[in-house]
Amino acid sequence: MKKQGKLIYYSNLLITESPKNNIVKIHGGTLLDYVFVIKREWSATKRRNYILKKYTEGLLNMIEDFEIKPDQKITFKATTYIINKRTATKIGFKIVDEELMQKGILLFNYVNLIISNSIVKKKISFPKLNQVITFEASLEDLIANKPLLIEMNKRFKIQ
């Protein structure tokens, strides 16, 4: 799907679908992405920081890609159990009604989510699907919060 232009990697752990009806859906990395980019010797804290750094880096790269065409009325949408409501709203997203289809996809991929979550935490860990949220933001909202994302990205130490 990447070769066909349907998926775009903005970092090695942040993927988007190509825009459809002016909506860009944001996804975290795949299980294979997690397996190949997270080092076995890293602590759970370093793994978490790396993932958050790559998420914010991906968001920044995505914003830069779209901000050269600011007249577009693009909405960015994501469904996740990783980012909490407070953080999502702080960086410009608004909480919206949960998309049943996206929650179904998460449920369908639950085994992969368990493995990914366990890789991150270095122990068996079950994602809490009751904490799934769907949020969205306009391009203008993300551009306005770009300085905050840059600052957040600097704070995630991975060395």
Wavefront OBJ file of the C-alpha trace (Angstrom):
o trace
v 0.000 0.000 0.000
v 2.976 2.303 0.589
v 4.201 1.801 -2.980
v 0.706 2.579 -4.297
v 0.663 5.853 -2.324
v -2.234 4.758 -0.115
v -0.092 4.830 3.044
v 2.449 7.509 3.896
v 5.098 7.074 6.592
v 5.846 10.391 8.288
v 8.159 8.663 10.758
v 8.969 5.025 11.263
v 6.040 4.743 13.699
v 3.455 7.192 12.317
v 1.523 6.382 9.163
v -1.354 8.132 7.426
v -3.735 7.093 4.737
v -3.789 9.324 1.681
v -6.530 11.990 1.945
v -10.040 10.794 1.166
v -12.904 13.321 1.186
v -10.475 15.796 2.819
v -9.907 13.441 5.769
v -6.490 12.024 6.592
v -6.541 9.042 8.953
v -3.534 8.710 11.235
v -2.252 5.329 12.422
v 0.525 4.139 14.688
v 3.177 1.835 13.285
v 2.550 -1.781 12.401
v 3.673 -4.733 14.478
v 6.594 -5.226 12.078
v 7.581 -1.580 12.525
v 7.712 -2.112 16.291
v 9.711 -5.333 15.957
v 12.327 -3.810 13.663
v 12.833 -0.341 15.190
v 12.692 -0.999 18.931
v 15.936 -2.345 20.326
v 15.805 -5.326 22.696
v 18.300 -3.797 25.122
v 16.266 -0.625 25.683
v 14.389 -0.182 28.941
v 10.603 0.126 28.881
v 10.939 3.881 29.573
v 13.329 4.370 26.680
v 10.990 2.380 24.415
v 8.020 4.537 25.420
v 9.991 7.745 24.892
v 11.182 6.529 21.503
v 7.617 5.814 20.395
v 6.331 9.168 21.626
v 9.264 10.928 19.965
v 8.525 9.167 16.674
v 4.813 10.000 16.970
v 5.521 13.700 17.536
v 8.212 13.669 14.843
v 5.708 12.087 12.456
v 3.066 14.681 13.305
v 5.578 17.464 12.673
v 6.604 15.959 9.329
v 2.930 15.580 8.398
v 2.187 19.207 9.314
v 5.166 20.390 7.250
v 3.959 18.351 4.297
v 0.470 19.848 4.426
v 1.271 23.403 5.530
v 2.782 24.219 2.141
v -0.812 23.998 0.874
v -2.643 25.819 3.729
v -5.773 26.505 1.679
v -6.731 22.841 1.897
v -9.597 22.035 4.241
v -8.041 18.872 5.619
v -9.159 17.133 8.793
v -6.827 14.704 10.541
v -8.476 11.860 12.413
v -7.171 9.085 14.665
v -8.506 6.411 16.978
v -6.127 5.282 19.714
v -5.697 3.896 23.200
v -2.138 5.249 23.446
v -2.620 9.011 23.639
v -4.860 10.305 26.404
v -7.551 12.974 26.044
v -5.554 15.661 27.831
v -2.537 15.296 25.547
v -4.689 15.081 22.416
v -6.528 18.313 23.233
v -3.307 20.046 24.279
v -1.799 19.546 20.808
v -4.916 20.715 18.966
v -7.177 17.707 18.604
v -10.826 17.587 19.622
v -12.428 14.477 21.008
v -15.197 13.230 18.718
v -17.674 10.381 18.815
v -15.969 7.026 18.673
v -15.896 5.393 15.277
v -17.325 1.923 15.666
v -15.510 0.738 12.538
v -12.122 1.832 13.920
v -12.806 0.177 17.268
v -13.757 -2.971 15.343
v -10.449 -2.838 13.490
v -8.599 -2.495 16.804
v -10.532 -5.471 18.177
v -9.790 -7.496 15.027
v -6.075 -6.715 15.468
v -6.082 -7.244 19.228
v -3.427 -9.994 19.173
v -1.069 -7.699 17.243
v -1.843 -4.912 19.726
v -0.997 -7.200 22.661
v 2.348 -8.062 21.066
v 3.144 -4.422 20.225
v 2.128 -3.250 23.696
v 4.194 -6.021 25.279
v 7.238 -5.053 23.197
v 6.919 -1.484 24.436
v 6.508 -2.402 28.101
v 8.955 -5.353 28.067
v 6.317 -7.562 29.676
v 2.967 -9.029 28.678
v 0.554 -6.128 28.450
v -3.041 -5.987 27.306
v -4.234 -2.755 25.664
v -7.277 -1.253 27.364
v -9.794 -0.922 24.558
v -12.239 0.743 26.963
v -9.821 3.702 26.877
v -10.010 4.091 23.101
v -10.680 7.634 21.935
v -11.257 9.132 18.518
v -10.040 12.639 17.908
v -9.649 15.011 15.002
v -7.983 18.308 14.160
v -7.942 20.745 11.299
v -4.708 21.627 9.545
v -4.971 25.127 11.043
v -5.234 23.698 14.578
v -2.149 21.546 14.074
v -0.154 24.389 12.522
v -1.104 26.595 15.499
v 0.200 23.926 17.898
v 3.371 23.145 15.951
v 5.620 24.999 18.467
v 4.231 22.846 21.286
v 4.845 19.659 19.273
v 8.425 20.780 18.594
v 8.947 21.364 22.318
v 7.380 17.998 23.214
v 9.561 16.230 20.662
v 12.706 17.718 22.228
v 11.714 16.410 25.672
v 11.621 12.729 24.662
v 15.161 11.567 25.345
v 16.136 8.340 23.583
v 19.908 8.273 24.018
l 1 2 3 4 5 6 7 8 9 10 11 12 13 14 15 16 17 18 19 20 21 22 23 24 25 26 27 28 29 30 31 32 33 34 35 36 37 38 39 40 41 42 43 44 45 46 47 48 49 50 51 52 53 54 55 56 57 58 59 60 61 62 63 64 65 66 67 68 69 70 71 72 73 74 75 76 77 78 79 80 81 82 83 84 85 86 87 88 89 90 91 92 93 94 95 96 97 98 99 100 101 102 103 104 105 106 107 108 109 110 111 112 113 114 115 116 117 118 119 120 121 122 123 124 125 126 127 128 129 130 131 132 133 134 135 136 137 138 139 140 141 142 143 144 145 146 147 148 149 150 151 152 153 154 155 156 157 158 159
